[in-house]
Amino acid sequence: MQRTQPVYLDNAATTPVDPRVLEAMLPYLKGDFGNPASGAHVYGQTAARAVEQAREQVAALLNADKTEIAWTSGATESNNLAIKGAAFAHGKRKKHLVTVATEHKAVLDTMHWLETQGFAVTVIEPESNGLILLSKFAAALRNDTVLASVMLVNNEIGVIQDIAALGHICRQRGVLLHVDAAQATGKLPIDVASLPVDLMSLTAHKTYGPKGIGALYVRRNVAVECQMHGGGHERGLRSGTLPTHQIVGMGECFRLAQTALATEVPRIRAQRDRLWAALRDIDGVQLNGDFAARVAHNLNISVRRCDLPLSVVTDISISSASACIAGQASHVIAALGGELSATVMRVTLGRFNTDAEIDFAAQYLRGKITACRAQSNAMQRESRVIHPVT
Ligand SMILES: Cc1ncc(COP(=O)(O)O)c(C=O)c1O
């Protein structure tokens, strides 16, 4: 079957904007264009009302208070603000930070930069299933640890860390916990009223909202030094004119995520499990990351002895990483101790994938992987033939 458009299965990279989100945003790109900081007139007041409604919608998804939500440009900025902001706010007395080798680069590189500013960083290695041992985490904390940063859902392998248990350890030791939840919103329930978490990074574009807008949850009374100086917006935490249309989009996509969670997750899980069932018996195929402690939409597999570049996987859009190819190396797969020569494929489903698309993808991928394995087996047999020297 020839398709006009590849099936989109890269929803961990970004999601399409839900049409309902676009509809909610449009008025703020047209007549309601006022600056939310212009409180003196109706244009500004209308925009400010929309911004505050969106703040309530974002807070509601986390069960937070709206005063604990600050707008940013996305999870990269939120991670920078949380980690640098907390380190500098508390860094006179405490100079040590803890994170995990499988974190997003926006966390790891921020941590490495802080090392150049006089901080020490401990990077914990996860177990081979991608999860962190609580005892290892507890042992990494020191008396001068200011903050630990652990993501809720991994962007490559989809594993879910036990944030409640990690947060409990942090509380006992007087350490702040920052959580990158960019990949978690709309994928599992989040309740910061019961989770011992101090800072949480959020973004809209992984949850059917627009790119370029995010937020940082800052628990009340947690000190964070601002990283963007200027007009003192967001109560001094992050200056810059608020992009009303983007903010409205984030509020709406988080509102929709909350209402969809109960039905969307089981439907996507059933599709993902059907896809995995179609691939799991192929010789050389192996799942990366724990299967049970994993979000419903993620499948990440390694295929041993198979060189399958993305350029030949044209009818479905997925992410691929081979740990051995320069520039494409996955630090996550490497941290799990995965086979470096294997082809790695990340397939991530989303709200708009149909059953027919998943069945097509299953058949298509099975065909590609089987052909690739057959070719590499034939090449191996050929290399074993001893040619007589003439
Ligand atoms: C876990 C995680 N953190 C942070 C980011 C960066 O988010 P943003 O694109 O909103 O800056 C991403 C997106 O790739 C992510 O998956």
The ligand as a Gaussian input file, in Angstrom:
#p B3LYP/6-31G(d) Opt

LIG

0 1
 C       12.488000      15.226000      29.073000
 C       12.645000      16.491000      28.306000
 N       13.088000      17.586000      28.914000
 C       13.225000      18.744000      28.277000
 C       12.918000      18.867000      26.946000
 C       13.057000      20.190000      26.269000
 O       11.793000      20.761000      26.149000
 P       11.518000      22.029000      25.242000
 O       11.535000      21.545000      23.831000
 O       10.168000      22.498000      25.673000
 O       12.569000      23.030000      25.522000
 C       12.435000      17.757000      26.261000
 C       12.130000      17.827000      24.824000
 O       12.818000      17.294000      23.996000
 C       12.298000      16.533000      26.958000
 O       11.866000      15.434000      26.344000

